[in-house]
Amino acid sequence: MTFIVGVTGGIGSGKSAATNYLANLGITIVDADVVAREVVQPGQPALVQIATHFGNEVLLPSGELNRATLREIIFANPEQRKILENITHPAIGAAITQQLQQASSPYAVLASPLLLETQQHQLAHRILLIDTPENLQLERTSKRDSVPQAQVRAIMQVQMPRIEKQQRAHDIILNDSTLVALHSALEVHHQQYLNYAKHHAKQH
């Protein structure tokens, strides 16, 4: 079993910049957001289950998932949200596990904004938090996505509080300055993870 590092961070923390850097070093990155989209592609069992339960109005003419319609349904009804999660979460979990097992790099990264909020953290041997002050999260995200700060704040309120993430992470990189600073901090952790992976491989 490959040594797994879970990488997480709130919206606008620079999580993607961090995983891009590690990917350039040859590390396999399994992105939970990408997997979540993959499991509801046409032809996937999860999409068939979703259409069976919610009806064909959640499908576009192309056969793809109509996210807007589905979002309206589950937004209005927490019970339906639970049903959707019961369909998608096991499919996402199975796909993540499979992709991590197929990793060919010394260690693999599971990147997930909800790593600590879901069962996904149980897959990781170590958790790296890309941490950013809230004012910077707001500024970066509203600039990047051209959305009002109030909208970003609403997303942040749903995510686990920053202090709780800090308490649950093994490693923390404060990403509050330049990309160069982020990369040099990552380089240090990368070397540590290579060492952990070596010891892990010996034990298994």
Secondary structure, 3 states (H helix, E strand, C coil): CCEEEEEECCCCCCHHHHHHHHHHCCCEEEEHHHHHHHCCCCCCHHHHHHHHHHCHHHECCCCCECHHHHHHHHHHCHHHHHHHHHHHHHHHHHHHHHHHHCCCCCEEEEECCCCCCCHHHHHCCEEEEEECCHHHHHHHHHHHHCCCHHHHHHHHHHCCCHHHHHHHCCEEEECCCCHHHHHHHHHHHHHHHHHHHHHHHHHC
